[in-house]
Amino acid sequence: MRLFWERGYEGTSFDELIAAMGISASSFYNSFGCKEQLYCEATSSYVESSGRWFFGILNDETTDTRTAFSRLFDAMAEEFTRGDHPAGCMVALACIHTGPGLKNIREMMVEHRAFSEGAMAERIRRGITEGDMPDDTDVDVLAAYCSAVARGLAAQARDRASRERIAEIGRVAMRAWPSGPAPGSLKAAAAPKRGARRQS
């Protein structure tokens, strides 16, 4: 996983893979069948690992929607710059440019990115239902915007931007966040009461 994460699918050779895993070529083929299958398994391992913090923050029921996304960007600044693994995100920038023979790999990564964006959209929809987002929020556009910011933060990390710089970019991005429930709505009227409960 770390080798693919650091060098990408095409940039990682078969010889490098078997050397990193300490196995023979025959053991590799018996275990994984091919490089593509190993990449799929490595990606699944990454998604499972990163999903713990990603979904843990996004679906935290103790926070409102804006706070959830603000914390998510802060977490990205930390996770994308940790020194114990390659910089950035294994999925965000993977297989953007590939040859025709790698269409399946590219589509897999597109699906992973779409899944994360879909989870963001679902959290925003929940915010509308719970009253901390304006009713007229364009859910799909806002989710796509947040997804684009996340991918930009991953690119910044790969280019060796500091954790502090990446966190600041995330804070600037949050300035585009909708200001609150639509004025005059029943949800807006109820919002102060929820705030009072949180402060008590």
N, C-alpha and C positions, 0 to 999 in steps of 0.2 A: 504494500500500500504506500509506504513512504517513498519508495523508488518511483512508482508511477506518479505520485503526488508532486515530487520534485522535478521530474523530467518529462512527464507527459507520456501518453501511450506510444507515440511514434519515437520519442526520444529515448525510450528504454529498450535495450536490446535483450534478446533471449539469453545471451551469455551473462549479462548483468543480473538477470532475474535468478538464474540457477545458482550463480555465485552468492547472491544475497541470501538465498534460502538454504544454501548448503546442501543442495540435492543434485543428482545426476540428471542428464537430459531424459533418460528413460523414465525416471521417477516423476519428472515434471509432466510428461505426456500421460503417464498412467494416472496421475492425480488430477490434472486439470484439463487435459485434452489439447489445449492450445492457449496461446497468449491472450486471445480475446476473452476466453472464459475466465482466465485468472484476473484479467482487468475488471470484469464484471463482479467477481467475488471481492476483489480489493475495494472497488467502489462501494459495494453494499456494506462492507465493514466500515468504511469511512462515514457513510450516511447514517449508519446505526449509532456510531460514536458521536458525531456532531449533532445528531438529532436530539440527544439528551439535553444539551444546553439550549439548542434552538427552540424546541417545542416546550421545554420546561419554562422558558421565559415567555414565549408567545402565548401560552395557554394558562399562565398563572392567573387564577380567578380572583386573587386579592388586589389586582391592579387594573386600572382603566386602560383603554386601548392605547392612548398616547404614551402613557408610561411604559407599557409593554414594548412598544417599538423603540422608544428611547433607550430602554435597557438593552434591547436586542442589538442596537448599533454599538452601544458601549461594550457589550460582550464580544462583538465581532472584532473590535479594536484589540481586545485582549487575546482572543483565540487566534486571530490571524497573525499575531506577532509573537507567539510563544516560541521560546528557544528550543523546545524539545521535539519539534516537528517542523516540516517545511513551512515556509511562509504562505499566507493566503488561504485559499479554499481549494480543495481537490476538485470540486464540482463546478464552481462558479465560472472558471475560465477554461475548462477542459474541452478539447476537441472542437474549438470554434472553427478552425480551418483544417479540413481533412480531405483526403482524396476520395474518389468515388468508392474505392474498395472498403472504406471505413464508415460507410453510411450507417450501419447498425450501431456502431460505437457512438457516433455523433448523436443519433436519435435517442439513444439511452441517456446520454447526458442532458439532452434537451428535455427529456421527460423528468429527470431529477430536478432540473431547475424549475420546470413548470409546477411540479408538486410543491416545492417550497413556496413559490409565488401563490399557489392556490391556498396554502395554509395561511398566508398573510391575508389574503382576501377573506377567508372564512373568519379570521379574528376581527377584521374590520366590520364585517356584517354583524358579528356578535355585538360589537360596540354600538352599532346603530340600534339593534334590538334592546340593548341595556340602557341606552340613552346618553352615552358619553360621546357619540359621534353625530354630526348633523344628518338628518334624514336624507338630504339631497347629495350626500357624498357619492362620488363616482368610485365605487369600490374597486373595480377592475383597474382603473387608471392609477389609483393610489397604491394598490398592491404592486402594480408594474413599476411604479416609481420607486417604491421601497426595495424591490428586487434589483432594480438598476443601481441604486445606491450601494446595496450589499455587494454587487459584483464590482463596482468601482472601488470599494474599500479593499476587496481582495486584490485588485490590480495594484493599488497603492502599496499594500503589504509586500507583494512580490517585487515591487520596485524599491523596497527597503525604506519606505516611509516609517517614521517612528510611531509607536503606539499612541503617543499624545496627539500627533498630527491626524492620525486616522480617527481618533475619538472626536477631535474638533470638527472634522468633516461631517461626521455623523450628527453632531449637534447643529451644525449649519443646515444640514438636510432637514432636520426636524422643524425648522422655521416654516417650511411649506405645509405643515400639518394643518388640517381644518381646525378652526378656532374653538368649536364646541357644538353642542346641540343647536339646531335651527332656532333662532329667536322666536318666542311666542308659542313654541310647541309644548305639549304636555310633558314631554320628556325633559325639556329644558327647565320647566317649572319644578320638576321633581329633583333635579340634579343637586341643589344645595342641601337637601335633606340627606342624600347619600353621602355627600361630603362631610356633613356633620357627624354621621355615624363613623366614618373612617377616622375622624380626628378624636373621637371620644375614647 
